[in-house]
Amino acid sequence: MHAVRIRSVIFIFTALFISLPVLALIGSWLEWNAVSAQVLSELAQTVLPDYLLTSLLLCAGVAVGVTALGLSAAAAVTLFRFPGHRFFEWALLLPMAMPAYVVAYAYTDFFQFSGPLQNFIRTTWSLEGRVFPEIRSLGGAIFVFSLTLYPYVYLLARTALSERASNLMEAARMLGAPLHRRITEVAFPLARPAVAAGVALALMETLADFGVSSYFGIQTFTAGVYKAWLIMDNRIAAAQLATLLLAMVLLLLHLEKQAQARMRFTASSANSANSREAQPTQLSQTQGMAIATGCGLLVFLGFGLPILLMLKPLLLSETVIPWERFLEWSFNSLRLGGITAILAVGFSLLIAFSLRSKADLFARSISQLVGLGYAIPGAVVVVGLLLPVAWIQKQWPNSPVGFWITASVMGLIWAYLVRFCAVALQSIQSGYARIPASLDDSARTMGVTGIALLSSVHAPLLKRSVLAAALLVFVDVMKELPATLVLRPFNTDTLAVVAFQLARDERLGEAALPSLALVAVGLIPVLMLSRAMRKNSSQA
């Protein structure tokens, strides 16, 4: 009875902890009055149409870009054999390590009117005027997001094609269908649910972005939320814009879950009809080199070139690198990442253990609520946390709540946990799925129950899952920008914040070092993922 009460308290606390930002945004609409109506009317007549149109155009462009790049790359490495295909299987994931705002910093200096590329073209061919469109534009943002987010589509589409497409393409070949028809009429339709899920994930990242849209001066919902709160000093307008942004993200999350469900259905249907796996098509030397060049260009544009462009100003800059301050920024990032990773893993372990012990409706609801956090953009989390603080400060001016949330790391870590607990929970639940339930029954017959069961039986078997969960949360916190930019205390700058501020001030040489440090950290989960993929393919 005592254990049940503790579990209920933990779940209720977790529910309030994670859901407060969303509840606060919903509660902001309860403050409806003449002033709120006037604010909403002004928004609808001025900035809201621009925010909506820009966000929709950005999402449409990114959807087309990540679909074209991700699906083409997945089809290339899955359906064909060409020189270097084993290398490209994992190398095509490398752009996942690049924060989109870092790529934006690198390409702005390279592609802008006075940049080295346009200067070289104008000098070589005696041209005048602009050679390429302005990089700091909606088209430039679509280009950057497509290069950094296509791995979402690539990863899911590759899995779908490797599981289902080869056998059916072989059957189509035996029936006389040419190669282009086998690809467009057999392989691509099978990958459609996976592509839809990958596009939904990419669009959630796009809508949650603040660094690229702010740096490029694009009027998206995320940038509008920050302007409403920090520049207009209007919390009602910020809350209403954040609510609309949240609604768009929740719609994408719903579409992604539907696509994932269709993927499972298609997999079971296809696998039941499959016999043995057919071999991918061996291409001629010319065809193989063409596909290898295309894959190499993707890796170069999404990963290699931004690295080189950030290294150049770092190495050529005459500015003395402030190593002491860099170490301070790194320490702040490492400290926040470490604390959040430990807390997120602890929360997730308790939730996953409770779900395994008694998966009732209440426990499943809490799990789904925690899983929702990762889809909530940082801008929404910030407004959702600051709204209650503003209300409390208005009612009790001497309350210390405002200090603890805005002048210490507590508010920042709270925002991190709201966003990234889902990452840890998913990893730990996948680890629990590999532990047979009979092991728990055997332990209980020997009198091992409750926390003892978790510590002595489950914990040794969950070491790898717990480590993976901690690393993923740690890396996500290191790269997080929107919430950190607003909620960090004074003198608590992180690598992400410093890189953004220096790049915004056109000090790219100084911004290169923290940006490259973030890329190095981002490589950790990418290398883990590529290793797991190689291991699975070798076992298959």
C-alpha positions in Angstrom: 0.0 0.0 0.0 2.9 2.3 0.9 4.6 1.6 -2.4 1.4 2.3 -4.4 1.0 5.6 -2.6 4.6 6.6 -3.4 4.1 5.6 -7.1 0.9 7.8 -7.3 2.7 10.8 -5.7 5.6 10.4 -8.2 3.2 10.2 -11.2 1.2 13.2 -10.1 4.3 15.2 -9.5 5.6 14.2 -12.9 2.3 15.1 -14.6 2.3 18.6 -13.1 6.0 19.0 -13.8 5.8 18.2 -17.5 2.3 19.6 -18.3 2.7 23.0 -16.6 3.8 24.9 -19.7 0.8 23.5 -21.7 -1.6 24.2 -18.9 -0.3 27.7 -18.5 -0.8 28.5 -22.1 -4.4 27.1 -22.0 -5.0 29.2 -18.8 -3.8 32.3 -20.6 -7.0 32.2 -22.7 -9.1 32.3 -19.5 -7.8 35.8 -19.0 -10.0 36.9 -21.9 -11.0 40.6 -21.6 -11.2 43.7 -23.8 -7.4 44.1 -23.7 -6.8 40.5 -24.8 -9.4 40.8 -27.6 -7.7 44.0 -28.8 -4.3 42.3 -28.7 -5.5 39.4 -30.7 -7.2 41.7 -33.2 -4.0 43.7 -33.7 -2.0 40.5 -34.1 -4.5 39.2 -36.7 -4.4 42.5 -38.6 -0.6 43.0 -38.5 2.0 40.2 -37.9 -0.1 37.0 -37.6 -0.8 36.6 -41.4 3.0 37.0 -42.0 3.9 34.5 -39.3 1.4 32.0 -40.6 2.3 32.4 -44.3 6.0 32.3 -43.7 5.8 29.2 -41.4 3.6 27.4 -43.9 5.9 28.2 -46.8 8.9 27.2 -44.8 7.3 23.9 -43.8 6.2 23.2 -47.4 9.7 23.9 -48.8 11.4 21.8 -46.1 9.0 18.9 -46.6 9.8 18.8 -50.3 13.6 19.2 -49.6 13.9 16.5 -47.0 11.7 14.1 -49.0 13.7 14.5 -52.2 17.1 14.2 -50.4 16.2 11.6 -47.8 14.3 9.3 -50.0 16.8 9.4 -52.8 19.7 8.7 -50.4 17.8 5.8 -48.8 16.9 4.3 -52.1 20.5 4.6 -53.3 22.1 2.7 -50.4 19.3 0.2 -50.0 18.4 -0.8 -53.5 21.7 -0.6 -55.3 25.4 -1.6 -54.9 27.9 1.0 -56.0 31.5 2.1 -54.9 31.4 3.3 -51.3 27.9 2.2 -50.5 29.0 0.8 -47.1 30.6 4.1 -46.3 27.6 6.2 -47.3 25.2 4.0 -45.3 26.5 5.7 -42.1 28.1 8.9 -43.5 24.7 10.1 -44.8 23.7 10.4 -41.1 26.5 12.9 -40.3 24.5 16.1 -41.0 22.4 15.1 -38.0 25.4 16.2 -35.9 25.2 19.7 -37.3 22.8 22.1 -35.5 20.9 24.0 -38.2 22.0 27.4 -36.8 25.7 26.4 -37.1 25.2 25.6 -40.8 23.4 28.9 -41.3 26.4 30.8 -39.8 28.8 28.9 -42.0 26.9 29.3 -45.3 26.0 33.0 -44.7 29.6 34.1 -45.0 30.3 31.7 -47.9 27.2 32.4 -50.1 26.5 36.1 -49.4 27.1 38.9 -52.0 30.6 39.7 -50.6 31.5 36.1 -49.8 34.3 34.2 -51.4 32.1 32.1 -53.8 30.3 35.0 -55.5 33.5 37.0 -55.6 35.3 34.1 -57.3 32.5 33.7 -59.9 32.3 37.4 -60.7 36.1 37.7 -61.1 36.4 34.5 -63.2 33.6 35.2 -65.6 33.6 39.0 -65.4 30.1 39.2 -64.1 28.4 42.0 -62.1 25.8 42.0 -59.5 24.4 39.1 -57.5 25.2 35.6 -58.7 23.1 33.7 -56.1 19.9 34.7 -54.3 20.3 36.2 -50.8 21.1 33.4 -48.4 19.4 35.2 -45.5 15.9 34.6 -46.9 13.1 32.0 -46.8 14.8 30.1 -49.6 18.1 30.1 -47.7 16.4 28.7 -44.6 14.7 25.9 -46.6 18.1 25.1 -48.1 19.8 24.9 -44.6 16.9 22.9 -43.0 16.8 20.4 -45.9 20.5 19.7 -45.6 20.5 19.2 -41.9 17.1 17.4 -41.4 17.0 15.0 -44.4 18.5 12.2 -42.2 15.1 11.9 -40.4 13.6 10.8 -43.7 16.7 8.8 -44.8 16.8 6.8 -41.6 13.2 5.8 -41.6 12.9 5.3 -45.3 16.1 3.2 -45.4 14.7 0.9 -42.7 11.4 0.6 -44.6 13.0 -0.2 -47.9 15.5 -2.7 -46.5 12.7 -4.6 -44.8 10.1 -4.6 -47.6 11.3 -3.4 -51.0 13.9 -5.9 -52.2 11.7 -9.0 -52.5 8.8 -7.2 -54.2 11.3 -5.4 -56.6 12.7 -8.8 -57.5 9.2 -10.1 -58.2 8.5 -7.1 -60.4 11.8 -7.7 -62.2 10.8 -11.3 -63.0 7.5 -10.0 -64.4 9.4 -7.8 -66.8 9.1 -4.3 -65.1 12.1 -2.0 -66.0 14.2 -0.5 -63.2 12.6 2.9 -63.1 9.1 1.4 -62.7 10.3 -0.9 -60.0 11.6 2.1 -58.1 8.7 4.5 -58.6 5.8 1.9 -58.5 7.1 -0.6 -56.0 9.8 0.8 -53.7 8.6 4.4 -53.2 5.0 3.5 -52.4 6.2 1.0 -49.7 8.3 3.8 -48.2 5.5 6.3 -48.1 4.5 5.9 -44.4 8.2 6.0 -43.4 8.7 9.2 -45.4 5.6 10.8 -43.9 6.9 10.0 -40.4 10.3 11.4 -41.2 8.9 14.6 -42.8 6.7 15.1 -39.7 9.7 14.9 -37.4 11.7 17.3 -39.6 8.9 19.8 -39.6 8.6 19.7 -35.8 12.3 20.6 -35.7 11.7 23.3 -38.2 8.8 24.9 -36.3 10.8 24.6 -33.0 13.8 26.4 -34.5 14.8 29.8 -33.3 18.5 30.2 -34.3 18.1 30.0 -38.1 14.9 32.1 -38.3 16.3 34.8 -36.0 19.7 34.9 -37.8 18.1 35.0 -41.2 15.4 37.5 -40.1 12.5 35.3 -41.0 9.1 36.0 -39.4 8.1 32.6 -38.1 5.9 31.7 -35.2 8.9 31.0 -33.0 10.6 34.3 -33.7 7.2 36.0 -33.1 6.8 34.4 -29.7 10.2 35.9 -28.6 9.4 39.3 -30.1 6.0 39.4 -28.4 7.5 38.5 -25.0 10.9 40.3 -25.0 10.4 43.3 -27.3 6.7 44.0 -27.1 6.6 43.0 -23.5 3.2 41.5 -24.0 2.7 38.1 -22.3 -0.8 37.6 -23.6 0.3 38.0 -27.2 3.3 35.7 -26.6 1.0 33.1 -25.0 -1.5 33.2 -27.9 1.2 32.9 -30.5 2.8 30.0 -28.5 -0.6 28.3 -28.4 -1.0 28.5 -32.2 2.6 27.2 -32.6 1.8 24.3 -30.2 -1.4 23.4 -32.1 0.6 23.2 -35.4 3.2 20.9 -33.7 0.6 18.7 -32.1 -1.0 18.3 -35.5 2.3 17.2 -37.0 2.8 14.8 -34.0 -0.6 13.2 -34.7 0.3 12.8 -38.3 3.7 11.2 -37.4 2.0 8.7 -35.1 -0.5 7.8 -37.8 2.4 7.3 -40.2 4.3 5.1 -37.7 1.2 3.0 -37.3 0.9 2.5 -41.0 4.6 1.5 -41.1 4.0 -1.3 -38.6 1.0 -2.5 -40.6 2.9 -2.4 -43.8 5.8 -4.2 -42.3 3.7 -7.1 -40.9 1.8 -7.4 -44.2 4.9 -7.4 -46.3 7.0 -9.7 -44.1 4.3 -12.3 -44.1 4.5 -12.6 -47.9 8.3 -12.4 -48.1 10.4 -15.5 -48.5 14.1 -14.8 -48.5 15.7 -11.4 -49.0 16.6 -10.5 -52.6 19.9 -8.9 -53.5 20.2 -5.2 -54.3 20.9 -4.3 -58.0 24.5 -4.1 -59.0 25.0 -0.9 -61.0 27.5 -0.4 -63.9 30.6 1.6 -63.2 29.2 4.8 -64.7 25.9 4.6 -62.8 27.6 3.7 -59.6 30.0 6.6 -59.8 27.1 9.0 -60.5 25.2 7.8 -57.4 28.3 7.8 -55.3 29.0 11.4 -56.4 25.4 12.4 -55.4 25.7 10.8 -52.0 29.1 12.4 -51.5 27.7 15.8 -52.4 25.0 15.4 -49.8 27.5 14.5 -47.1 29.9 17.3 -48.2 27.2 20.1 -48.3 25.5 18.9 -45.0 28.6 18.2 -43.0 32.0 18.6 -44.6 31.7 22.1 -46.1 30.2 23.7 -43.0 33.1 22.3 -41.0 35.6 23.7 -43.4 33.9 27.0 -43.5 33.9 27.3 -39.7 37.6 26.2 -39.5 38.8 28.8 -42.0 37.8 31.9 -39.9 39.0 30.2 -36.8 42.4 29.5 -38.2 42.8 32.8 -40.1 41.4 35.1 -37.5 43.9 37.4 -35.8 41.7 37.7 -32.7 43.2 35.9 -29.7 41.0 33.0 -28.8 39.6 33.6 -25.2 40.4 30.2 -23.9 39.5 31.0 -20.3 36.0 32.2 -21.4 35.7 29.2 -23.8 36.4 26.9 -20.9 33.8 28.7 -18.8 31.1 28.4 -21.5 32.0 24.7 -21.9 31.8 24.1 -18.2 28.3 25.8 -18.1 27.1 23.6 -21.0 28.6 20.4 -19.5 27.2 21.2 -16.1 23.7 21.8 -17.4 23.8 18.8 -19.6 25.1 16.5 -16.9 22.5 17.6 -14.3 19.6 17.4 -16.7 20.8 14.0 -18.0 20.9 12.5 -14.5 17.5 13.9 -13.5 15.9 12.8 -16.8 17.2 9.3 -16.5 16.1 9.1 -12.9 12.5 10.3 -13.7 12.4 8.0 -16.7 13.6 5.0 -14.8 10.9 5.4 -12.2 8.2 5.9 -14.8 9.3 2.9 -16.9 9.6 0.7 -13.9 6.1 1.7 -12.7 4.7 1.0 -16.2 6.3 -2.4 -16.1 5.0 -3.2 -12.7 1.4 -2.0 -13.3 0.5 -0.5 -16.7 -2.9 1.0 -15.8 -4.6 3.8 -17.6 -3.1 6.4 -15.3 0.5 5.2 -15.8 0.0 5.1 -19.6 -1.4 8.6 -19.6 1.6 9.9 -17.7 3.9 8.1 -20.1 2.2 9.7 -23.1 2.3 13.1 -21.4 6.0 12.8 -20.9 6.5 11.7 -24.4 4.7 14.8 -25.6 7.4 17.0 -24.1 9.9 16.5 -26.9 7.4 17.8 -29.5 6.9 21.1 -27.5 9.1 23.8 -29.0 11.5 25.6 -26.7 9.6 28.9 -27.2 6.4 27.3 -26.0 8.1 25.9 -22.9 9.6 29.3 -22.1 6.3 31.1 -22.3 4.5 28.3 -20.4 7.0 28.5 -17.5 7.2 32.3 -17.4 3.4 32.9 -17.4 2.8 31.4 -13.9 5.9 33.2 -12.6 4.5 36.6 -13.9 1.1 35.7 -12.3 2.6 34.8 -9.0 4.8 37.9 -8.9 1.7 40.0 -9.6 -0.2 38.5 -6.7 2.7 38.3 -4.3 5.5 40.8 -5.3 7.8 39.5 -2.6 7.6 35.9 -3.6 11.0 34.2 -4.3 9.5 32.1 -7.2 10.6 34.6 -9.8 14.2 34.5 -8.5 14.4 30.7 -8.4 13.0 30.4 -12.0 14.7 33.3 -13.7 17.9 34.0 -11.6 19.0 30.4 -11.0 19.5 27.3 -13.2 16.3 25.8 -11.7 14.0 27.3 -14.4 16.4 26.3 -17.1 16.7 22.7 -16.0 13.0 22.6 -15.6 12.6 23.6 -19.2 15.2 21.0 -20.3 13.4 18.3 -18.4 10.0 19.2 -20.0 11.6 18.9 -23.4 14.0 16.0 -23.1 12.6 13.5 -20.6 10.8 11.9 -23.5 14.2 11.1 -25.1 15.4 9.2 -21.9 12.1 7.5 -21.4 12.0 6.1 -25.0 15.5 4.7 -24.7 14.8 3.1 -21.3 11.5 1.6 -22.4 13.3 0.1 -25.4 15.7 -1.5 -23.0 12.9 -2.9 -20.8 11.4 -4.4 -23.9 14.4 -6.8 -24.1 14.0 -8.0 -20.5 11.6 -11.0 -20.4 8.7 -10.7 -17.9 9.5 -14.2 -16.6 12.6 -12.7 -15.0 10.5 -10.4 -12.8 8.3 -13.4 -11.8 11.3 -15.4 -10.8 12.6 -12.5 -8.7 9.3 -12.0 -6.9 9.2 -15.7 -6.0 12.5 -15.1 -4.2 11.1 -12.1 -2.3 12.7 -9.4 -4.5 10.1 -6.7 -5.2 9.8 -2.9 -5.5 13.0 -0.8 -5.6 15.1 -3.9 -4.9 13.8 -5.4 -8.1 14.8 -2.3 -10.0 18.3 -2.0 -8.4 19.4 -5.6 -8.3 17.6 -7.2 -11.4 16.7 -4.5 -13.9 19.6 -2.0 -13.4 22.4 -4.4 -14.5 20.4 -5.3 -17.7 19.6 -1.6 -18.4 23.1 -0.2 -18.3 23.5 0.3 -22.0 20.0 1.8 -22.3 20.6 4.1 -19.4 23.9 5.2 -20.8 22.4 5.9 -24.2 19.5 7.8 -22.6 21.9 10.0 -20.6 24.1 10.7 -23.7 21.2 11.6 -25.9 19.7 14.0 -23.3 23.2 15.5 -22.6 23.8 16.2 -26.3 20.3 17.7 -26.8 20.8 20.0 -23.8 24.3 21.1 -25.1 22.7 22.2 -28.5 19.5 23.7 -27.1 19.2 27.4 -27.9 15.7 29.0 -27.4 15.0 28.2 -23.8 18.7 28.7 -22.8 18.7 32.1 -24.5 15.8 33.4 -22.3 16.0 31.5 -19.0 19.8 31.4 -18.4 20.9 33.3 -15.3 23.5 36.1 -15.7 27.0 35.0 -16.4 25.8 31.5 -17.4 26.4 31.6 -21.1 26.6 28.3 -22.9 28.3 27.3 -26.1 25.0 27.5 -28.0 24.2 30.9 -26.7 27.7 32.3 -27.3 27.8 30.9 -30.8 24.5 32.6 -31.6 25.4 35.9 -30.1 28.8 36.1 -31.8 27.3 35.1 -35.2 24.5 37.7 -34.8 27.2 40.3 -34.3 29.0 39.1 -37.5 32.0 37.8 -35.5 32.1 34.5 -37.3 35.8 33.9 -36.5 35.0 33.9 -32.8 31.7 32.0 -33.2 33.5 29.2 -35.0 35.1 27.6 -31.9 31.9 27.1 -29.8 30.1 26.1 -33.0 32.6 23.4 -33.8 32.5 22.2 -30.1 28.8 21.7 -30.5 29.3 19.7 -33.7 31.9 17.5 -31.9 29.4 16.8 -29.2 26.6 16.1 -31.7 28.7 13.4 -33.3 28.4 11.2 -30.3 24.7 10.0 -30.9 25.3 9.9 -34.6 28.2 7.6 -34.3 26.2 5.4 -31.8 23.3 5.2 -34.3 25.5 4.4 -37.2 27.3 1.7 -35.2 23.9 0.2 -34.2 22.8 0.2 -37.8 26.0 -1.5 -39.0 25.5 -4.1 -36.3 21.9 -4.8 -37.3 22.8 -5.1 -41.0 25.6 -7.5 -40.3 23.3 -9.7 -38.1 20.7 -9.7 -40.9 
